Each structure stands twice: as structure tokens, then as C-alpha cells.
């Protein structure tokens, strides 16, 4: 049973959040492992954004791990880190989309936006919706004024 200080409304919300964050951690860990252990580099078309892309990928990976830790600590900071990470993933996805489909961006824009909504924005909004806000206890509020 969850204690009263929970950050999400129910057990399904915890499960959904853990699976969502774990999926993104696996996705970005492949990139980080390929860079650090195998020595892979970005393609030539990313030369002007290379340091920015590396920096954002490593920051997103670290923030995902921190978010995952804060889920189990049941801290409200999890929502802050989740929202920052989602914003950075949108920036990375947009950068990748721009570099991959420079001239053909009009053709693939709908599929990019649908994919972004389906795999990132909607789950992030659902997790924020499942945020637990405890009701005020009237017994503990005796003697306090709400002016």
C-alpha cells in the first residue's frame, strides 16, 4: 500500500511512469554506450551541431536517470526533471528531424509531429495529470484562517 505522501494517484500511474522513463533510458543508453565504449561518432551532416548534440544527449541521459531515481524516492522533483527532460528530447528530436529531412521536411512533418505526440508529449501530460494532490484535512486546519 502506498503511503499518504505519494506523488502519483495510483499504482498504475507509478507503473506507467516507470515503464515510460525506463524506455527512454534504454533508448538514450544505446547512444551513450555507442559513443563511450565503441567510439561511434555522429554522421558528417551533424558536424555543425556535433558538440551541441553530444551535450544534449548526455544531459538527457543523466536527467532520465535522475528522474527514475526520484520516482522511487517519491519526490515532487520528479515532475520538474521529467518536464525538463521532455523539453530537451523535443529539442533533440527537432534537431535530428531538421538534419535528416532538410529539404523534405514538409513531406515528413505530419509523421514527426504524430510520433512526437504519441511517444513523448501525451505520456508526459498523463504523468503530470496523475500527480497526487492531497486534500486538505479539515481537522488539521482548525484554528487557521484562510484570508
N, C-alpha and C positions, 0 to 999 in steps of 0.2 A: 504494500500500500504506500502511496506517495504521501509525504508529509505536507503540512499546511503551507510551507514556504516554496512550493513547486513553482517552476517558471512557465510550464505549459499546462493546458487544461486537463489533458487526459493521457493515458498510456499510449494511445495511437499516435498522438502528436509527438511524443518522445521517440517512438519507433520511426515515424516518418522523418523526423529531423535527423536522427542518427543515420538512417539509410541515405538520405539526401546528401548530407555532409560527407559521409564515407565514400559515396560515389564520386563526388568531386575531388576528394583527396586522392583516390585511386587514379583519376584522370590526370591530375597535375603531378602526381608522384612519378608517373611514367616519363613525363618531360624532364623532371628534375633528375631522375636516375639516369636517363639517357645523356644528359649534359654532364653530370658529375662523374659517372663511372665509365661510360662508353665514349665520352669525348665528342658527342654529336654537336654540330653547330647548326645555326639557322641557315636557310637557303639564301642564295645571293640576293633575291628580291627583297629581303628584310635587312639589308646592310645599313640603310639609314636609320632604322628603328631597332637595331640589334641590342644595344645596351638598355634601352627603354623596355623592350620586350623581355629580356632576361630578368631585369629588375622586377617588373610587374609579375612575371611568372613565379619567381621565388617569394615575393611578398604575398601573393595569393596563396601559395602552398603553405607558408607559415601561418597566415591568418586562418586558413581552413583547419589546421591542426589546433590552433588556439581556440577556435570556435568549438571544435569537437571536445576539447578538454572542458570548456565552460558548460557544455551540455550536462556533463556528469557532475560538475560542481554545483549545478543548478543556480547559476549566477545570471542576473539580468544583463550582464555584459555580453552574453552570448548573442543577443539580438543586435547589439551595436556592431560586433565583429562580423556577424552574418550579413548585415546590410552593407557594411564597407566592402566585404569580400564580394558580394554580388555586384556591387557597382564596379569594382575593379575587373571582374570577369566580363562584364558588359564592355568595358573599355578594351580589354584584350580581344574579345570576340569581334568587336568592330574593327580593330586594327588588323586582325587576321583576315577579316572579310574584305577590307579595303585593299590589302596587299594581294590577296588571291584572285579577286574578281575586279580589278581596277577598271577595265573598260566595259565589262559585262555586268556591272553592279545592278543595273535596272532589271536584268533578267532574273537574278537570284535573290533580290531584296525581299520578296514576299516569303520565300522559304527560310531565309535567315531570320526574319522577324518572328515567324511562327515557331521556329526551333528555339529561339531565344526565350520566347514567352513560355513555351511548353516545358522546357528543361531548367529554366532559371527563375524567371520572374514570377510565374504562378506558384511554384513551390515556396519561394521566399515569402510571397504575400500570405500563403496559407500558414506558414510557420509563424509569421507575425500576427496573424489572426488568432492562432491557437495560444497566444500569450495569456497567461493566467493573471487576472487582476482580482485579488481577493476583495470580497465585500467587507464593508466596514461593520464591525461588531458594535451594536448599539450599547451593549453593557460596558464595553471598554471606553465608550465615548461619553459616559456620564460625567457631567461637570465641565466639559469643554464647550466652548462657544464657536459657532461657525458663522462669524460675522464677516 
